[in-house]
Amino acid sequence: MTTTVNRGNCGESMEIAAGVILRWRQLKANQLIATFSGGIVAGFLSLALPAQALQVVLTPQNPKLGDTLSVMIQVDANSGETPKVSLQQKDYPAFPMGNGRFRALLPTTPVEKPGARLVQVAGDGQVQKLSVQVRDRDFPTQSIWLPPGKDSEGTDAEFDRVDAFKALVTPQKFWNGKLLRPNSGEVTTIYGVRRYYNGVFAKDYYHRGVDYGGAYGSPVVAPAAGRVSLVGRESQGFKIHGNVVGIDHGQGVASILMHLSRIDVKEGDFVQAGQVIGTVGSTGASTGPHLHWGLYVHGQAIDPVPWRLQGIE
């Protein structure tokens, strides 16, 4: 049987087939180019995007002697790693703030030399070194004359109790926002004053807090929330501090309130900011009724004023 082919139809069919084949080849080529180009772009992006860097912010930016340095640290929230912080090769704990953020507090004092400090932070397999200039500060000098019976040098038992309190580093943070003024009396002695006691200069001494000249028996309140971790009485041998209350605010921050006439709390009590803990007196090494409020960070007495005016979170 002989088949007759219509050349016109055949030519048209061949052209259609050729067009389909051509379009298929172009489509495959475009897909290959897109795939290849996408790989290149993805490769460039992966090279351009760095691994998450360790982020460190230090405040205040222009600190002076007596200030508390706050080191805020951001690390990978999924790493589970606690960053390590050191100042002048001394280690300080960093506490979690949530979402991979940590905070460390570093004290400075009036008896240190001003100048550069090196803060080192290690985390996420990285290390950052920050140099900060701590400015000098003019601390006035004062002469104190203690009457007989008030000039005791204290006992080892008294200082052992107080030192143990100042060394507390509780993981929880109890304070919140700015600290409160603990008494309504006027400020009679500021932080950092250098002193002569009965005519003898106290070389390594500085006034480790703020004195309020409140009236005898006026209320003394907790500057911030915390746990009462020290109660000492003059009758129990606290010849320097007198009747004293120590409040642990957590994470190495603590208040000590001295020379009280009355104590209204006991060790183990949890107090809120503004709660009355006692009354102003003149017990211990005191020349008259007043409240001494000392604020400590990792055992060092720092200036409480920035904590009260600006607050440190």
Number of C-alpha atoms within 10 A of each C-alpha: 3 4 5 6 8 8 9 8 10 11 11 11 12 11 12 12 12 12 12 12 12 12 12 12 12 12 12 12 12 12 12 12 12 12 12 12 12 12 12 12 12 12 11 11 11 11 10 9 8 8 9 10 15 18 14 18 13 18 15 14 12 12 18 19 23 26 24 25 22 18 19 20 26 22 24 16 12 8 10 10 13 18 24 16 25 18 17 10 10 10 14 16 19 22 19 18 14 9 11 16 19 19 21 22 23 21 20 21 19 26 14 11 12 17 13 13 13 14 21 19 23 17 20 18 10 11 15 14 14 15 12 18 14 22 15 15 12 9 15 13 13 13 13 13 14 14 12 7 9 15 16 14 9 15 12 10 12 19 14 11 14 21 12 12 21 26 16 19 18 14 13 13 18 19 22 13 13 17 22 18 20 22 26 14 17 12 15 13 16 17 22 25 18 21 20 15 14 12 10 11 14 11 10 9 14 19 22 24 24 21 22 21 21 21 18 16 16 21 20 25 21 26 29 26 21 25 21 24 22 20 20 22 22 19 11 11 17 24 24 22 26 25 28 25 28 25 29 28 28 19 22 23 25 30 25 26 28 30 29 30 22 19 18 10 16 15 14 13 12 16 22 17 18 17 15 18 22 23 24 28 24 20 27 25 22 23 13 13 20 29 33 26 25 22 25 24 23 19 18 21 28 27 27 25 20 15 19 16 13 11 15 17 14
